[in-house]
């Protein structure tokens, strides 16, 4: 920089963008006059609990549905088709994510490999070297493992990250994966078609990058609003709820998927 020189202009430019359309959820339940007169408090409470369970379960199914269909650009939910492509018009998990500026070659966050101590280490390294559109290495540091609620993969995961030594061996070397990971387990996660039988799809996520870059977006357009009214025809007290929400993929770099036996996926 020359003495008394001018500030250089940054070459930073906006990357890919994504528009997310909200979905509407509605449900209602009724409390009859007879239920009130007979003091059936437990039944009334159970209907209210079922109402809230449906609301929360539908949101979780919608979000995990996007992950379960993450190697495609669309999914069907509730009989309706949704565009779940990322901001780069690719599937959330793809081997050919392009650069907006042409500053780097295509990148992959979809890999072929069952969960193991070694593959966890390789997958973490891959994420460390994710680049922005100009080819600069980002600060992607995964801290969360996401897996289905299945005993076989839970056993392998916690053996890999919960032992001070190298798991499955008599090696006394220190395991640098010990105590470093959060684990998210969901019963709604399923395996990709074409994966090796009996082995499960798994994911690594950088939660800090996700928050900083709004990478995987959950949008509560209208939070749950409830109302009640008396049905003049039946005298029942009707409770109704409405919400609008959606989810989408803005920046794929926050997450990596490995599906064992998946044809066409990259290798570690």
Secondary structure in CASP SS format (residue, H / E / C, confidence):
PFRMAT SS
TARGET T0000
AUTHOR 0000-0000-0000
METHOD secondary structure of the structure
MODEL  1
X C 1.00
X C 1.00
X C 1.00
X C 1.00
X C 1.00
X C 1.00
X C 1.00
X C 1.00
X C 1.00
X C 1.00
X C 1.00
X C 1.00
X C 1.00
X C 1.00
X C 1.00
X C 1.00
X C 1.00
X C 1.00
X C 1.00
X C 1.00
X C 1.00
X C 1.00
X E 1.00
X E 1.00
X E 1.00
X E 1.00
X E 1.00
X E 1.00
X E 1.00
X E 1.00
X E 1.00
X C 1.00
X H 1.00
X H 1.00
X H 1.00
X H 1.00
X H 1.00
X C 1.00
X C 1.00
X C 1.00
X H 1.00
X H 1.00
X H 1.00
X H 1.00
X H 1.00
X H 1.00
X H 1.00
X H 1.00
X H 1.00
X H 1.00
X H 1.00
X H 1.00
X H 1.00
X H 1.00
X H 1.00
X H 1.00
X H 1.00
X H 1.00
X H 1.00
X H 1.00
X H 1.00
X H 1.00
X H 1.00
X H 1.00
X H 1.00
X H 1.00
X H 1.00
X H 1.00
X C 1.00
X C 1.00
X C 1.00
X C 1.00
X C 1.00
X E 1.00
X E 1.00
X E 1.00
X E 1.00
X C 1.00
X C 1.00
X E 1.00
X E 1.00
X E 1.00
X E 1.00
X C 1.00
X C 1.00
X C 1.00
X C 1.00
X C 1.00
X C 1.00
X C 1.00
X C 1.00
X C 1.00
X C 1.00
X C 1.00
X C 1.00
X C 1.00
X E 1.00
X C 1.00
X C 1.00
X C 1.00
X C 1.00
X C 1.00
X C 1.00
X C 1.00
X C 1.00
X C 1.00
X E 1.00
X C 1.00
X C 1.00
X E 1.00
X E 1.00
X E 1.00
X C 1.00
X C 1.00
X C 1.00
X C 1.00
X H 1.00
X H 1.00
X H 1.00
X H 1.00
X H 1.00
X H 1.00
X H 1.00
X H 1.00
X H 1.00
X H 1.00
X H 1.00
X H 1.00
X C 1.00
X C 1.00
X E 1.00
X C 1.00
X C 1.00
X C 1.00
X C 1.00
X C 1.00
X E 1.00
X C 1.00
X C 1.00
X C 1.00
X C 1.00
X C 1.00
X C 1.00
X E 1.00
X E 1.00
X E 1.00
X E 1.00
X E 1.00
X C 1.00
X C 1.00
X H 1.00
X H 1.00
X H 1.00
X H 1.00
X H 1.00
X H 1.00
X H 1.00
X H 1.00
X H 1.00
X H 1.00
X H 1.00
X C 1.00
X C 1.00
X C 1.00
X E 1.00
X C 1.00
X C 1.00
X C 1.00
X C 1.00
X C 1.00
X C 1.00
X C 1.00
X C 1.00
X E 1.00
X C 1.00
X C 1.00
X C 1.00
X C 1.00
X C 1.00
X C 1.00
X C 1.00
X E 1.00
X E 1.00
X E 1.00
X E 1.00
X E 1.00
X C 1.00
X C 1.00
X C 1.00
X C 1.00
X C 1.00
X C 1.00
X C 1.00
X C 1.00
X C 1.00
X C 1.00
X C 1.00
X C 1.00
X C 1.00
X C 1.00
X C 1.00
X E 1.00
X E 1.00
X E 1.00
X E 1.00
X C 1.00
X H 1.00
X H 1.00
X H 1.00
X H 1.00
X H 1.00
X H 1.00
X H 1.00
X C 1.00
X C 1.00
X E 1.00
X E 1.00
X E 1.00
X E 1.00
X E 1.00
X E 1.00
X E 1.00
X E 1.00
X E 1.00
X E 1.00
X E 1.00
X E 1.00
X E 1.00
X E 1.00
X E 1.00
X C 1.00
X C 1.00
X C 1.00
X C 1.00
X C 1.00
X C 1.00
X E 1.00
X E 1.00
X E 1.00
X E 1.00
X E 1.00
X E 1.00
X E 1.00
X E 1.00
X E 1.00
X E 1.00
X E 1.00
X E 1.00
X E 1.00
X C 1.00
X C 1.00
X H 1.00
X H 1.00
X H 1.00
X E 1.00
X E 1.00
X E 1.00
X E 1.00
X C 1.00
X C 1.00
X C 1.00
X C 1.00
X C 1.00
X C 1.00
X C 1.00
X E 1.00
X E 1.00
X C 1.00
END
